[in-house]
Amino acid sequence: MPGRLLRGLWQRWRRYKYRFVPWIALNLSHNPRTLRYVPEESKDKVISDEEVLGTLLKVFQALFVNDFNKQSDILTVFPEPVKAKYQDLLSVQHPGVKQLEYRHQQQNTFTPEEILYKTLGFSVTRAPSTLISAGKGVFVNKGLVPKGAVVSMYPGTVYQKYEPIFFQSIGNPFIFRCLDGVLIDGNDKGISKVVYRSCNGRDQLGPLKMSDSTWLTSEIHNPLAVGQYVNNCSNDRAANVCYQEFDVPAVFPIELKQYLPNIAYSYDKQSPLRCVILVALRDIKQGEELFSNYYTIVS
């Protein structure tokens, strides 16, 4: 019995250590490829914020149009110019189809993964990692990810450094620390899941959702929201993606916020919503697993 318990604990540790920051820090000297050196905080950008925003808008608009038949409640609260914009996008993707007719064409809608592939030329999915005992990982299951592309997002509740996260952090390998101390809890189970759902319901304005909670389920509406399952690189697996922080601008279309997989722990109108995206460091082929450097050091 004690032997079985010890084996179980050892197996859990072997999975957990790839996301355990102190272990990663102690092993940096053995694996310099896990270290990303950033001379200045302002230079911690692989691609510009404008490129990140453009990619997210492109994907989210495609998802919105694909779900057009489910957006009727949302569209009723918007002015005519906004409705016309999406009607135009719909007519481009489905020439000759009117809005009322499209609502009855369920067979013509695509899965979120298919929309991602049609929009960016690749799709990603969760699957058992190629690292021994590392649990789940994220793979390119279709297409080619070009260098500099936004390949996924790190979902979760966003905590300012002064906000309470002690109980959520116990045994939680999915807490990401940003350069300025902001934390993102990407755990889709337990108390973390309850907190996210609560904040998501708090911020909803009638039919308008301010964030996406489907990443907590098996049916994800935003196919990019799998970044918390990207494992750290190892001695023989170099990083092919890296993390980059992105603050959602005030001009972000309110109708597309339903696809943002992040939400603030405390309601704050002043601070922009922090998101973390993963950017490809090189071309990544179909079938490859994503590996990231978890540690960023600022001098």
C-alpha positions as CSV (number, residue, x, y, z in Angstrom):
1,M,0.0,0.0,0.0
2,P,2.7,2.6,0.9
3,G,4.6,1.6,-2.3
4,R,1.5,2.3,-4.4
5,L,1.0,5.6,-2.7
6,L,4.6,6.7,-3.3
7,R,4.4,5.6,-7.0
8,G,1.2,7.7,-7.3
9,L,2.9,10.7,-5.8
10,W,6.0,10.3,-8.0
11,Q,3.8,10.1,-11.1
12,R,1.9,13.3,-10.1
13,W,5.2,15.1,-9.5
14,R,6.6,14.0,-12.9
15,R,3.6,15.6,-14.6
16,Y,3.5,18.6,-12.3
17,K,7.2,19.6,-12.5
18,Y,6.9,20.9,-16.1
19,R,4.6,23.7,-14.8
20,F,6.3,24.2,-11.3
21,V,8.2,27.5,-11.5
22,P,10.8,26.7,-8.7
23,W,11.7,23.4,-10.4
24,I,12.1,25.2,-13.8
25,A,14.2,27.9,-12.2
26,L,16.6,25.4,-10.6
27,N,17.0,23.6,-13.9
28,L,17.6,26.7,-16.0
29,S,21.4,26.2,-15.8
30,H,21.0,22.7,-17.2
31,N,18.8,23.9,-20.1
32,P,19.6,27.4,-21.3
33,R,17.1,27.1,-24.0
34,T,14.3,27.5,-21.4
35,L,15.7,31.0,-20.5
36,R,14.4,34.0,-22.4
37,Y,16.4,37.1,-21.6
38,V,14.6,40.4,-22.0
39,P,16.9,43.5,-21.7
40,E,13.9,45.9,-21.3
41,E,10.3,45.2,-20.5
42,S,9.2,47.2,-23.5
43,K,11.1,44.9,-25.8
44,D,9.3,41.8,-24.6
45,K,7.3,41.6,-27.8
46,V,7.9,39.1,-30.6
47,I,5.2,40.7,-32.7
48,S,3.5,44.1,-32.2
49,D,0.2,44.6,-30.3
50,E,-1.4,45.8,-33.6
51,E,-0.6,42.4,-35.1
52,V,-2.0,40.5,-32.1
53,L,-5.2,42.6,-32.2
54,G,-5.5,42.1,-36.0
55,T,-5.3,38.3,-35.6
56,L,-7.8,38.1,-32.7
57,L,-10.3,40.3,-34.6
58,K,-9.9,38.2,-37.7
59,V,-10.5,35.0,-35.9
60,F,-13.3,36.3,-33.6
61,Q,-15.2,38.0,-36.5
62,A,-15.1,34.7,-38.4
63,L,-16.4,32.8,-35.4
64,F,-19.2,35.4,-34.9
65,V,-20.3,35.2,-38.5
66,N,-20.2,31.4,-38.3
67,D,-22.5,31.6,-35.3
68,F,-24.7,34.3,-36.9
69,N,-27.9,32.3,-36.4
70,K,-27.2,32.3,-32.6
71,Q,-26.4,36.1,-32.4
72,S,-29.9,37.5,-33.0
73,D,-30.4,38.5,-29.3
74,I,-27.1,40.3,-29.3
75,L,-27.7,42.1,-32.6
76,T,-31.0,43.6,-31.4
77,V,-29.1,45.9,-29.0
78,F,-26.7,47.2,-31.7
79,P,-27.2,50.1,-34.1
80,E,-27.8,49.5,-37.7
81,P,-24.2,50.1,-38.9
82,V,-23.0,47.3,-36.7
83,K,-25.7,44.9,-38.0
84,A,-24.9,46.0,-41.6
85,K,-21.2,45.2,-41.0
86,Y,-21.8,41.6,-40.1
87,Q,-24.5,41.2,-42.8
88,D,-21.8,42.3,-45.3
89,L,-19.3,39.8,-43.8
90,L,-22.0,37.1,-44.0
91,S,-22.7,37.9,-47.7
92,V,-19.0,37.6,-48.5
93,Q,-18.7,34.2,-46.9
94,H,-22.1,33.0,-48.2
95,P,-23.0,34.9,-51.4
96,G,-26.7,35.2,-52.1
97,V,-27.8,34.1,-48.6
98,K,-29.9,36.5,-46.6
99,Q,-29.9,36.7,-42.8
100,L,-33.2,35.0,-42.3
101,E,-32.3,32.2,-44.7
102,Y,-28.9,31.7,-43.1
103,R,-30.5,31.0,-39.7
104,H,-32.0,27.8,-41.2
105,Q,-28.8,26.6,-42.7
106,Q,-27.3,24.9,-39.7
107,Q,-25.6,22.3,-42.0
108,N,-23.4,25.0,-43.5
109,T,-21.8,26.1,-40.2
110,F,-18.3,24.9,-39.3
111,T,-16.7,23.8,-36.0
112,P,-14.4,26.4,-34.3
113,E,-11.4,24.4,-35.2
114,E,-12.4,24.5,-38.9
115,I,-13.0,28.3,-38.7
116,L,-9.4,28.7,-37.2
117,Y,-8.0,26.6,-40.1
118,K,-9.9,28.6,-42.7
119,T,-8.9,31.9,-41.1
120,L,-5.2,31.4,-40.2
121,G,-4.3,28.2,-42.1
122,F,-3.8,25.9,-39.1
123,S,-5.7,24.5,-36.1
124,V,-4.5,23.3,-32.7
125,T,-5.8,20.7,-30.2
126,R,-5.2,19.2,-26.8
127,A,-3.8,15.6,-26.7
128,P,-1.5,13.5,-24.5
129,S,2.0,15.1,-24.5
130,T,5.0,13.4,-26.0
131,L,6.9,14.2,-22.8
132,I,6.8,11.2,-20.5
133,S,4.3,11.7,-17.7
134,A,3.7,15.3,-18.6
135,G,-0.1,14.9,-19.0
136,K,-1.8,16.8,-21.8
137,G,-0.1,19.0,-24.4
138,V,-1.1,21.1,-27.4
139,F,-0.4,20.0,-31.0
140,V,-0.8,21.5,-34.4
141,N,-3.4,19.0,-35.8
142,K,-3.8,20.6,-39.2
143,G,-1.9,23.0,-41.5
144,L,1.3,25.0,-40.9
145,V,1.9,27.6,-38.2
146,P,4.1,30.4,-39.7
147,K,6.8,32.1,-37.6
148,G,5.3,35.0,-35.8
149,A,1.7,33.8,-35.8
150,V,-0.5,33.9,-32.8
151,V,-1.0,30.2,-32.1
152,S,-3.0,30.1,-28.9
153,M,-4.2,32.1,-25.9
154,Y,-3.7,31.5,-22.1
155,P,-7.3,31.5,-20.6
156,G,-8.2,32.2,-17.0
157,T,-9.1,34.6,-14.3
158,V,-6.8,37.6,-14.1
159,Y,-5.6,38.7,-10.7
160,Q,-3.8,41.9,-9.8
161,K,-0.8,41.2,-7.6
162,Y,-2.6,42.5,-4.5
163,E,-5.7,40.3,-5.0
164,P,-6.3,37.0,-3.0
165,I,-5.3,33.8,-4.9
166,F,-4.0,31.6,-2.1
167,F,-6.7,29.0,-2.0
168,Q,-6.9,28.9,-5.8
169,S,-3.1,28.4,-6.0
170,I,-2.9,25.2,-3.8
171,G,-1.8,22.3,-6.0
172,N,-2.5,24.5,-9.1
173,P,0.0,24.1,-11.9
174,F,-1.8,26.5,-14.2
175,I,-1.0,29.9,-12.7
176,F,0.9,32.2,-15.1
177,R,2.9,35.1,-13.7
178,C,3.2,38.2,-16.0
179,L,6.2,40.6,-15.9
180,D,4.4,43.1,-13.7
181,G,3.2,40.5,-11.2
182,V,-0.3,40.1,-12.6
183,L,-1.4,36.4,-12.4
184,I,-3.7,34.4,-14.7
185,D,-5.3,31.3,-13.3
186,G,-5.8,28.9,-16.2
187,N,-7.1,25.9,-14.2
188,D,-10.3,24.5,-15.6
189,K,-11.2,22.6,-12.5
190,G,-12.1,23.0,-8.8
191,I,-12.3,26.4,-7.1
192,S,-10.6,28.1,-10.1
193,K,-13.5,27.0,-12.3
194,V,-16.1,28.3,-9.8
195,V,-14.4,31.7,-9.5
196,Y,-14.2,32.1,-13.3
197,R,-17.8,31.2,-13.8
198,S,-18.9,33.6,-11.1
199,C,-16.9,36.5,-12.6
200,N,-18.3,35.7,-16.0
201,G,-21.9,35.9,-14.8
202,R,-21.1,39.1,-12.9
203,D,-19.9,41.0,-15.9
204,Q,-22.6,39.8,-18.4
205,L,-24.8,42.7,-19.7
206,G,-28.1,41.2,-20.7
207,P,-27.4,39.0,-23.8
208,L,-23.8,40.5,-24.0
209,K,-21.1,38.2,-22.6
210,M,-17.9,39.9,-21.7
211,S,-15.8,36.8,-21.8
212,D,-15.8,33.1,-23.0
213,S,-16.3,30.4,-20.4
214,T,-16.5,27.5,-22.8
215,W,-12.8,26.7,-22.4
216,L,-13.9,25.2,-19.0
217,T,-15.8,22.6,-21.0
218,S,-15.1,20.0,-23.7
219,E,-16.8,22.2,-26.3
220,I,-14.6,25.2,-26.8
221,H,-16.0,28.2,-28.8
222,N,-12.6,29.9,-29.1
223,P,-10.2,27.3,-30.5
224,L,-7.2,29.4,-29.5
225,A,-8.0,29.0,-25.7
226,V,-5.8,26.0,-25.0
227,G,-2.5,27.8,-24.1
228,Q,-2.5,26.6,-20.4
229,Y,-1.8,23.1,-21.6
230,V,1.4,24.0,-23.5
231,N,4.2,22.3,-21.7
232,N,7.7,23.7,-21.0
233,C,10.5,22.8,-23.3
234,S,13.1,20.3,-22.1
235,N,16.7,19.5,-22.8
236,D,15.9,17.7,-26.1
237,R,12.7,19.7,-27.0
238,A,13.5,23.3,-27.8
239,A,10.8,25.9,-27.4
240,N,8.8,26.7,-30.6
241,V,6.4,29.2,-29.0
242,C,6.8,32.0,-26.4
243,Y,4.4,33.9,-24.2
244,Q,3.6,37.6,-24.9
245,E,1.4,39.9,-22.9
246,F,-1.4,41.8,-24.5
247,D,-3.8,44.4,-22.9
248,V,-7.2,44.5,-24.7
249,P,-7.7,48.0,-26.0
250,A,-10.8,50.1,-25.2
251,V,-11.8,50.0,-28.9
252,F,-12.2,46.2,-28.9
253,P,-15.7,45.4,-30.3
254,I,-18.0,44.6,-27.5
255,E,-19.8,42.0,-29.6
256,L,-16.6,40.0,-29.9
257,K,-15.7,40.0,-26.2
258,Q,-17.7,36.8,-25.9
259,Y,-14.7,35.0,-27.4
260,L,-12.1,36.4,-24.9
261,P,-11.1,33.6,-22.6
262,N,-10.0,35.9,-19.8
263,I,-11.8,37.9,-17.1
264,A,-10.7,40.2,-14.3
265,Y,-11.2,38.9,-10.7
266,S,-12.3,42.3,-9.6
267,Y,-14.6,44.5,-11.7
268,D,-12.4,47.5,-12.7
269,K,-13.4,49.9,-15.5
270,Q,-10.1,51.7,-15.4
271,S,-7.6,48.9,-16.1
272,P,-7.5,47.1,-19.5
273,L,-8.0,43.3,-19.5
274,R,-4.7,41.4,-19.5
275,C,-4.4,38.6,-21.9
276,V,-1.4,36.3,-22.7
277,I,-1.0,34.9,-26.2
278,L,1.6,32.4,-27.5
279,V,3.6,33.3,-30.6
280,A,5.4,30.9,-32.9
281,L,9.2,31.3,-32.8
282,R,9.5,29.3,-36.0
283,D,7.4,27.5,-38.6
284,I,5.6,24.7,-36.8
285,K,4.4,21.7,-38.9
286,Q,1.3,19.6,-38.6
287,G,1.7,17.0,-35.9
288,E,4.3,18.9,-33.9
289,E,3.7,19.6,-30.2
290,L,4.0,23.1,-28.8
291,F,6.8,23.8,-26.3
292,S,7.3,27.1,-24.5
293,N,9.9,28.7,-22.3
294,Y,8.0,29.4,-19.1
295,Y,10.6,31.7,-17.6
296,T,11.2,35.3,-18.6
297,I,13.9,37.4,-16.8
298,V,14.1,41.2,-17.0
299,S,17.4,42.9,-16.2
